[in-house]
Amino acid sequence: MSTLSAKGLRKSFGGVVAVDGADLDLHEGRINGLIGPNGSGKTTLFNIVTGMIKADSGTVRLGGTEVTGWSPHRIAHAGLGRTFQLCRVFPRLTVMENMLVSLRRPRLRDILGGLTSKADVEVAMGWLERVGLDHLAGTDARDLSYGQQKLLELAAVLMADPQLILLDEPAGGVNPALIDRIGDLVRDLNAEGRTFLIVEHNMAMVMSLCQHIIVFDRGRPIAAGPPAEIQSDPRVLEAYLGV
Ligand code: ADP
């Protein structure tokens, strides 16, 4: 079954057409990559399918349900999680507090006042162990390295147990050792049945991690296929190199 599909998405900002009648079809259980030159519309597409911005036209379906126009919160609730290009964590909250805030959006006062259930803390600790941050549970997020903050953001997304996860430049600004750890984690989570869509400029990571790659140029997909095919596709070379 198609886990995420979009038909005819279009979005303009003033006179700039960011997404130009794009279709998207993600199959369940794959690690999908979304690549393309700067300004080709990848982030706008991410923002449309996660409900952050509304498309001028077109439809988005998640599983069997049409989610066009739904709020980001409702879409997240339906099983779609995402991370951001510029990592979003609460710098003055501890690692554990960040995890609990993401869970049910309870009032901060309740978390800081210790009204969170023991079960929630255990689930949060389980995910922190998975990403290798359990020993930092009591540390303020602002004291983590940027790569660790990205792992925290992913762990917080996992609290909602999403079946489809969109990662916006997971390797950006991250040191090579942590890039490897993020890649291993994505592979493990995928082996458990989670589907990924990853926007990433680090081609080594994209080509080694993704099973299916979609190439965007000027607001729409121009090619899609396995890494070996994409790397030698003349349309892709043209989009990147302008040859
Ligand atoms: P990518 O993620 O592939 O780099 P974007 O989706 O960020 O591409 O941008 C696609 C085009 O839309 C670019 O020309 C960009 O300048 C424009 N754009 C994106 N967001 C906005 C915005 N909020 N306001 C105006 N123009 C925008």
Boltz pocket constraint, residues with backbone or C-beta under 6 A from the ligand:
constraints:
  - pocket:
      binder: B
      contacts: [[A, 13], [A, 14], [A, 16], [A, 17], [A, 18], [A, 19], [A, 36], [A, 37], [A, 38], [A, 39], [A, 40], [A, 41], [A, 42], [A, 43], [A, 44], [A, 45]]
      max_distance: 6.0
